[in-house]
Amino acid sequence: MQSSPKLRQCAPTWCKIGLLSFGGPAAQIALMHREIVENKKWLTEEQFLNALNFCMLLPGPEAMQLATYSGWRINGIYGGLIAGLFFILPGAILIAFLATIYAFYGDIPLISTLFTGVKATVVVIVLQALLKITPKALKTHIHTLIAVFAFIGIFFLNIPYPIIIFISAALGYLILPNKQTASKISHTHTLTKTLKTILIWLLIWWAPILFVYLFSEHEILTKITIFFSKLAVVTFGGAYAVLSYMAQDVVTTKEWLTAGQMMDGLGLAETTPGPLILVTEFVGFLAGFKEAGILLALQAAALTLWVTFVPCFLWIFAGAPYIDWIGSQPRLHGALSAITAAVVGVILNLSVWFTSHVFFEKIYETKLGPLSLLWPDFNNLNVTAIFLTIVSILLIIKLKWNVALVLKINAILALLYSLIF
């Protein structure tokens, strides 16, 4: 490993990674590995993998946090800030631009038709995520039962996502400890330094929320900041896991967006650089736009970005010095493996929810005692969406084509289909 590269030497590389970070966490992590381990040799293979394992334990986008951790490891706090911000900003700027166009022109028939192809692709993207994580997460019968509990709890019983995560973690802590012996790894970081870091970043995180609460005349800004702050604490399992919790809440409970708009936002996030969780910016933007137009939309988007990503810096800067100790605790390992298993059930719920809203133009929710059931209107079957979903399965899962390319192909096919039929 090269010795102590300076921040000004590292900044262009972090900017490059931010501009090229398409394709989701796997592609983004591979890009970082190539740049900072293979090409620049700023981190060793072991340091990079340890950082990756640590970031997988945290709530929030693991690729963005890996960039922040790597920057911190190389250049300290300023390095972490630069790496994390450059990873977020290109995609955030592009999402704001696309959301503005969508807010003003999204109801035009041509735009709606193009997004039919996007939604069909999103169905397969979520399915692919489910297929990838399931074999790794469900290692025992207990893990499988936890996944089933998570699916039933969120799909049929409407149990809040944070409660499902908490129950799963408690079960894993009690009954799924790793068989290895806890290592007595020492660290040089003091508790006082950690508490100071936590207090500073909590203040940075919550200061805008308090300001909005006290001085803004728009109550929705406070609701948005609190909702997405809560979301930032429970996003274990990456963006796909939390999308189910977020999507159903903002669509069904808060009615900030429609189901179609939610899936359009996910499609836009898939085609832009940066973490997929940037879809939260799209949600905040449209919620603000619906309330009071473009100026409030921009404020809502900025606040959403703030409360989504500032906690990521808190987790990294407070927890990174303890990485070796955290990984050596058997019961903590069990709790985290249970959370990963629960994520399988949550992503399955997201897959069913998305698919039903793409394939059917009308979905009814019925109650059967404590159970909540979705019932589609079979007279409003979207044949175009089903055809394009089949195309997506062939191209993405079978032929392993690039997701961004398939999104464009399906948008064009949807347009051609509407012109022909």
C-alpha positions in Angstrom: 0.0 0.0 0.0 1.3 3.5 -0.9 2.0 5.7 2.1 -0.3 8.5 3.1 -1.6 9.9 -0.2 -2.8 13.5 0.3 -6.4 14.6 0.2 -5.9 16.6 -3.0 -4.5 13.5 -4.6 -7.5 11.4 -3.6 -10.3 13.9 -4.4 -10.3 13.4 -8.2 -10.5 9.7 -7.7 -13.5 10.0 -5.4 -15.1 12.4 -7.9 -14.6 9.8 -10.7 -16.1 7.0 -8.6 -19.1 9.2 -7.8 -19.7 10.0 -11.5 -19.3 6.3 -12.6 -21.2 4.6 -9.7 -24.0 3.1 -11.8 -25.5 -0.4 -11.4 -26.3 -0.7 -7.7 -24.1 -1.7 -4.7 -22.3 -4.7 -6.3 -21.1 -2.7 -9.3 -20.2 0.3 -7.1 -18.2 -1.8 -4.7 -16.4 -3.4 -7.6 -15.5 0.0 -9.0 -14.1 1.2 -5.7 -12.1 -2.0 -5.3 -10.5 -1.5 -8.8 -9.7 2.1 -8.2 -8.4 2.3 -4.6 -7.1 -1.3 -4.1 -5.9 -2.5 -7.5 -5.0 0.8 -9.2 -4.1 3.2 -6.5 -3.2 0.7 -3.8 -4.4 3.1 -1.1 -5.9 0.2 0.9 -4.9 -3.4 1.1 -7.2 -6.2 0.1 -7.7 -7.1 3.8 -8.5 -3.5 4.8 -11.0 -3.2 2.0 -12.8 -6.4 2.9 -12.8 -5.5 6.6 -14.4 -2.2 5.7 -17.0 -3.9 3.5 -18.0 -6.3 6.2 -18.3 -3.4 8.7 -20.5 -1.4 6.4 -22.8 -4.3 5.8 -23.6 -4.3 9.5 -24.8 -0.7 9.3 -28.2 0.8 8.4 -28.0 2.8 5.2 -26.4 2.4 1.7 -23.4 0.2 2.2 -21.5 1.4 -1.0 -21.7 5.0 0.1 -20.6 4.1 3.6 -17.7 2.0 2.2 -16.5 5.0 0.2 -16.8 7.2 3.4 -14.9 4.6 5.5 -12.2 4.3 2.9 -11.8 8.0 2.7 -11.6 8.1 6.5 -9.1 5.4 6.6 -6.8 7.2 4.1 -7.3 10.8 5.0 -9.2 11.0 8.3 -12.5 12.9 8.8 -12.0 15.3 5.8 -11.2 12.3 3.5 -14.3 10.6 4.7 -16.4 13.7 4.0 -15.0 14.2 0.5 -15.4 10.5 -0.4 -19.0 10.3 0.9 -20.1 13.6 -0.6 -18.7 12.9 -4.0 -20.4 9.6 -4.0 -23.8 11.2 -3.4 -23.8 14.6 -5.2 -23.7 13.6 -8.9 -26.7 11.4 -8.6 -28.5 13.8 -6.2 -28.2 16.6 -8.7 -29.4 14.5 -11.6 -32.4 13.1 -9.6 -33.4 16.7 -8.7 -33.3 17.6 -12.4 -35.3 14.5 -13.5 -37.8 14.9 -10.7 -38.5 18.5 -11.8 -39.2 17.3 -15.4 -41.3 14.4 -14.0 -43.3 16.7 -11.7 -44.2 19.1 -14.6 -44.6 16.6 -17.4 -45.1 13.1 -15.9 -48.8 13.0 -16.6 -48.3 13.4 -20.4 -49.4 10.1 -22.1 -46.0 9.8 -23.9 -44.1 10.0 -20.5 -46.6 7.6 -18.9 -46.1 5.1 -21.7 -42.3 5.3 -21.4 -42.5 4.7 -17.6 -44.6 1.5 -18.2 -41.3 0.0 -19.5 -39.4 1.3 -16.5 -41.9 -0.2 -14.0 -41.7 -3.6 -15.7 -37.9 -3.5 -15.4 -38.1 -2.5 -11.7 -40.2 -5.7 -11.0 -37.3 -7.8 -12.3 -34.6 -5.7 -10.5 -36.3 -6.4 -7.2 -36.8 -10.1 -8.1 -33.1 -10.4 -8.9 -32.1 -8.8 -5.6 -34.3 -11.4 -3.9 -32.7 -14.3 -5.8 -29.2 -13.0 -4.9 -29.7 -12.5 -1.2 -31.8 -15.6 -0.4 -29.1 -18.3 -0.6 -26.7 -16.2 1.4 -29.1 -15.2 4.1 -31.2 -18.4 4.8 -28.4 -20.7 6.1 -30.5 -22.6 8.6 -34.1 -23.5 9.3 -34.3 -20.7 11.9 -33.2 -18.2 9.3 -35.9 -19.4 7.0 -38.6 -19.1 9.7 -37.4 -15.6 10.5 -37.8 -14.7 6.8 -41.3 -16.2 6.8 -42.2 -14.3 9.9 -41.0 -11.0 8.3 -43.0 -11.6 5.2 -46.2 -12.5 7.0 -45.7 -9.6 9.5 -45.3 -6.9 6.9 -47.5 -8.2 4.1 -50.5 -9.6 6.0 -50.4 -8.0 9.4 -48.9 -4.5 8.6 -46.4 -4.8 11.4 -44.0 -1.8 11.1 -40.7 -2.5 9.5 -38.6 -1.3 12.5 -40.5 -3.6 14.8 -39.8 -6.6 12.5 -36.1 -5.7 12.5 -36.0 -5.4 16.3 -37.8 -8.7 16.9 -35.5 -10.5 14.4 -32.4 -9.1 15.9 -33.5 -10.1 19.4 -34.2 -13.7 18.2 -30.9 -13.8 16.5 -29.0 -12.5 19.5 -30.6 -15.2 21.7 -30.7 -18.3 19.5 -28.2 -17.7 16.7 -24.8 -16.8 18.2 -21.8 -17.6 16.1 -19.8 -20.6 17.4 -16.5 -18.7 17.4 -15.2 -17.4 20.7 -15.4 -13.7 21.3 -12.0 -12.1 20.7 -10.6 -9.6 23.2 -9.5 -7.1 20.6 -8.2 -3.9 22.0 -8.6 -0.5 20.4 -7.1 2.9 21.0 -10.2 5.0 20.5 -11.6 6.3 23.8 -15.2 6.4 24.8 -14.9 10.1 25.3 -13.9 10.6 21.6 -16.7 8.4 20.5 -19.3 10.3 22.6 -18.0 13.6 21.3 -18.3 12.4 17.7 -21.9 11.2 18.3 -23.0 14.4 19.9 -21.4 16.6 17.1 -23.1 14.5 14.3 -26.4 14.3 16.1 -26.4 18.1 16.3 -25.6 18.4 12.6 -28.3 15.9 11.8 -31.1 17.4 13.9 -30.3 21.1 13.7 -32.2 21.6 10.3 -35.1 19.5 11.6 -35.4 21.8 14.7 -35.1 24.9 12.5 -37.9 23.7 10.1 -40.1 22.8 13.0 -39.7 26.3 14.6 -39.7 28.6 11.6 -41.3 26.9 8.6 -44.9 27.5 7.8 -45.1 24.2 5.9 -45.8 21.3 8.3 -45.0 18.8 5.6 -41.3 19.6 5.8 -41.2 18.6 9.5 -43.1 15.4 8.6 -40.6 14.6 5.8 -37.5 15.2 8.0 -38.8 13.1 10.8 -40.0 10.3 8.6 -36.7 10.0 6.7 -34.7 10.4 9.8 -36.5 7.4 11.2 -35.9 5.6 8.0 -32.2 6.2 8.2 -32.0 4.3 11.4 -33.7 1.1 10.2 -32.4 0.6 6.7 -30.6 -2.6 7.4 -30.2 -4.8 4.3 -29.8 -2.0 1.8 -32.2 0.0 -0.3 -34.4 -2.8 -1.5 -35.2 -3.9 2.0 -36.4 -0.5 3.2 -38.2 0.4 0.0 -41.1 -1.8 1.1 -41.5 0.0 4.4 -41.1 3.4 2.7 -43.2 2.8 -0.4 -46.3 1.4 1.4 -46.1 4.2 4.0 -45.7 7.1 1.7 -48.3 5.7 -0.8 -50.9 4.2 1.5 -50.6 6.0 4.8 -49.3 9.4 4.0 -50.5 9.6 0.4 -47.5 11.7 -0.7 -47.2 9.7 -3.9 -49.1 7.1 -5.9 -47.8 3.5 -6.3 -46.9 4.3 -9.9 -44.9 7.4 -9.0 -43.0 5.4 -6.4 -41.9 2.8 -9.0 -41.1 5.6 -11.5 -38.8 7.1 -8.8 -37.1 3.8 -8.3 -36.6 3.5 -12.0 -35.0 6.9 -12.2 -32.7 6.1 -9.3 -31.6 2.9 -11.1 -30.5 4.9 -14.1 -28.5 7.6 -12.2 -25.1 7.3 -10.4 -25.0 7.0 -6.7 -26.8 4.8 -4.1 -30.3 3.6 -4.9 -31.6 5.1 -1.7 -31.5 8.4 -3.6 -35.0 7.5 -4.5 -35.9 9.1 -1.1 -35.0 12.5 -2.7 -37.5 11.8 -5.4 -40.2 11.0 -2.8 -39.4 14.1 -0.8 -39.4 16.3 -4.0 -42.8 15.1 -5.2 -44.3 15.3 -1.7 -43.2 19.0 -1.5 -44.4 19.7 -5.1 -47.8 18.2 -4.4 -48.1 20.5 -1.3 -47.0 23.8 -2.7 -45.1 23.7 -6.0 -41.5 23.8 -7.1 -39.8 25.9 -4.4 -41.1 23.7 -1.6 -40.2 20.6 -3.6 -36.6 21.7 -3.8 -36.6 22.4 0.0 -38.1 19.0 0.7 -35.6 17.3 -1.6 -32.7 19.0 0.1 -33.9 18.2 3.6 -34.6 14.6 2.6 -31.0 14.2 1.3 -29.7 15.7 4.6 -31.6 13.4 7.0 -30.9 10.4 4.8 -27.2 10.7 4.5 -25.9 12.7 7.5 -26.6 9.6 9.7 -24.3 7.6 7.4 -21.4 9.8 8.4 -22.4 9.5 12.0 -22.3 5.6 11.8 -19.0 5.6 10.1 -17.1 8.2 12.1 -18.4 6.9 15.4 -18.1 3.2 14.7 -15.2 2.7 12.4 -12.5 2.7 15.2 -14.3 -0.4 16.7 -14.5 -2.4 13.5 -12.3 -5.3 14.7 -14.1 -5.6 18.1 -17.6 -5.6 16.5 -16.8 -8.4 14.1 -15.5 -10.6 16.9 -18.7 -10.7 19.0 -20.6 -14.0 18.4 -24.1 -12.9 19.7 -23.9 -9.7 17.7 -23.1 -11.8 14.6 -26.2 -13.9 15.3 -28.4 -10.8 15.6 -27.1 -9.4 12.3 -27.6 -12.7 10.5 -31.2 -12.7 11.7 -31.7 -9.2 10.4 -30.3 -10.4 7.0 -32.8 -13.3 7.0 -35.7 -10.9 7.8 -34.6 -8.7 4.9 -35.4 -11.7 2.6 -39.0 -11.7 3.8 -39.2 -7.9 3.4 -37.9 -7.9 -0.1 -40.3 -10.7 -1.0 -43.1 -8.4 0.2 -41.7 -5.6 -1.9 -41.6 -7.8 -4.9 -45.3 -8.9 -4.5 -46.4 -5.4 -3.8 -44.6 -3.9 -6.8 -45.6 -6.7 -9.2 -49.3 -6.4 -8.3 -49.3 -2.6 -8.9 -47.5 -3.0 -12.2 -49.6 -5.8 -13.6 -53.0 -4.4 -12.5 -54.2 -0.8 -12.8 -56.5 -1.2 -9.8 -55.6 -2.9 -6.5 -58.1 -3.2 -3.6 -57.1 -3.8 0.0 -59.5 -6.0 2.1 -59.5 -6.9 5.8 -60.0 -10.5 7.0 -59.9 -10.2 10.8 -56.3 -9.1 11.6 -55.1 -9.9 8.1 -54.7 -7.3 5.4 -55.1 -8.7 1.8 -54.4 -7.2 -1.6 -57.0 -8.0 -4.3 -56.4 -7.0 -7.9 -59.0 -6.1 -10.4 -58.6 -8.7 -13.1 -60.5 -6.6 -15.6 -57.7 -4.1 -15.6 -54.8 -6.4 -16.4 -51.8 -4.5 -18.0 -50.7 -6.8 -20.8 -48.0 -4.5 -21.9 -46.3 -4.5 -18.5 -46.5 -8.3 -18.3 -44.9 -8.6 -21.8 -42.1 -6.2 -20.8 -41.5 -8.0 -17.5 -40.9 -11.2 -19.4 -38.5 -9.3 -21.7 -36.7 -8.0 -18.6 -36.4 -11.5 -17.1 -34.8 -12.7 -20.2 -32.4 -9.8 -20.6 -31.4 -9.2 -17.0 -31.6 -12.6 -15.3 -31.0 -15.0 -18.2 -28.6 -13.0 -20.4 -27.2 -10.7 -17.6 -27.5 -7.5 -19.5 -26.8 -4.1 -17.9 -29.8 -2.9 -15.9 -29.6 0.7 -17.3 -29.6 -0.6 -20.8 -32.6 -2.8 -20.2 -34.5 0.2 -18.7 -33.9 2.1 -21.9 -34.9 -0.8 -24.1 -38.1 -1.4 -22.2 -39.1 2.3 -22.3 -38.6 2.2 -26.2 -40.5 -1.1 -26.5 -43.4 0.3 -24.4 -43.6 3.3 -26.7 -43.6 1.1 -29.8 -46.2 -1.2 -28.3 -48.5 1.7 -27.6 -48.1 3.0 -31.2 -48.8 -0.4 -32.8 -51.6 -1.6 -30.6 
